[in-house]
Amino acid sequence: MSYRDGFIHSGTEKNMAAYRAMARRAGKVGREHGALGLQGVHRRDVRRASGPPSPGGELKAGEAVWFSFIVYKSRKTATACSRR
């Protein structure tokens, strides 16, 4: 069974290309240190009824919520990777 570390944050739509480029670099570095992969998704239409839209509160115009996670073979591998 694999282990995942997840991250939630908000960001502007205009920075989507830069975020994707950074995520590709992070995935490459993570795989060099033992991660199996990195996934990321974003939502523009998050409503309050589905939970807090972002760690800081309400989304502003042009913002989206990003959820990313890194997949590891095990928690032990994730811990070792984060210590590098």
C-alpha positions as a printed NumPy array, in Angstrom:
array([[  0.   ,   0.   ,   0.   ],
       [  1.313,   3.476,  -0.844],
       [  1.49 ,   6.617,   1.307],
       [  0.536,  10.162,   0.283],
       [  1.421,  13.613,   1.606],
       [ -1.117,  16.256,   0.57 ],
       [ -1.049,  20.035,   0.33 ],
       [ -3.889,  22.56 ,  -0.065],
       [ -3.39 ,  26.186,  -1.052],
       [ -5.002,  28.935,  -3.08 ],
       [ -3.483,  30.826,  -5.984],
       [ -4.386,  33.074,  -8.86 ],
       [ -5.511,  31.727, -12.209],
       [ -2.931,  33.872, -14.002],
       [ -0.154,  31.905, -12.257],
       [ -1.446,  28.488, -13.356],
       [  1.313,  27.914, -15.944],
       [  4.026,  28.844, -13.428],
       [  2.455,  26.545, -10.81 ],
       [  2.391,  23.625, -13.267],
       [  6.056,  24.212, -14.19 ],
       [  7.008,  24.296, -10.5  ],
       [  4.995,  21.126,  -9.875],
       [  6.831,  19.322, -12.708],
       [ 10.189,  20.325, -11.185],
       [  9.025,  19.281,  -7.708],
       [  7.882,  15.912,  -9.078],
       [ 11.254,  15.322, -10.703],
       [ 13.16 ,  16.189,  -7.519],
       [ 10.773,  14.094,  -5.433],
       [ 11.271,  11.05 ,  -7.678],
       [ 15.044,  11.496,  -7.364],
       [ 14.576,  11.143,  -3.595],
       [ 12.156,   8.213,  -3.508],
       [  8.695,   9.538,  -4.422],
       [  6.665,   7.518,  -6.919],
       [  4.914,  10.57 ,  -8.363],
       [  3.154,  13.877,  -7.806],
       [ -0.432,  14.8  ,  -8.669],
       [ -2.163,  18.157,  -8.553],
       [ -5.659,  19.414,  -9.264],
       [ -7.376,  22.778,  -8.974],
       [-10.943,  24.009,  -8.649],
       [-12.287,  27.435,  -9.502],
       [-15.861,  26.927,  -8.365],
       [-15.482,  25.842,  -4.754],
       [-18.531,  26.786,  -2.701],
       [-18.677,  27.349,   1.042],
       [-21.111,  24.411,   1.365],
       [-18.355,  21.993,   0.313],
       [-16.033,  23.178,   3.078],
       [-13.532,  25.975,   3.48 ],
       [-12.468,  27.093,  -0.005],
       [ -8.925,  27.916,   0.974],
       [ -6.684,  27.878,   4.021],
       [ -7.118,  31.647,   4.405],
       [-10.892,  31.848,   3.949],
       [-12.975,  32.958,   0.967],
       [-11.589,  32.897,  -2.569],
       [-11.195,  36.201,  -4.342],
       [-12.008,  36.807,  -8.015],
       [ -9.455,  35.03 , -10.207],
       [ -8.327,  32.601,  -7.506],
       [ -8.49 ,  28.816,  -7.446],
       [ -7.878,  26.153,  -4.809],
       [ -5.048,  23.721,  -5.52 ],
       [ -4.73 ,  20.259,  -4.01 ],
       [ -1.469,  18.44 ,  -4.625],
       [ -0.116,  15.209,  -3.264],
       [  3.102,  13.235,  -3.484],
       [  2.902,   9.438,  -3.628],
       [  5.502,   7.353,  -1.811],
       [  6.002,   3.607,  -1.457],
       [  5.54 ,   3.902,   2.312],
       [  5.431,   6.405,   5.174],
       [  9.009,   5.441,   5.985],
       [ 10.056,   6.444,   2.457],
       [  8.15 ,   9.753,   2.773],
       [  9.873,  10.549,   6.06 ],
       [ 13.298,   9.75 ,   4.625],
       [ 12.559,  11.868,   1.54 ],
       [ 11.484,  14.88 ,   3.62 ],
       [ 14.706,  14.759,   5.627],
       [ 16.899,  15.172,   2.524]])
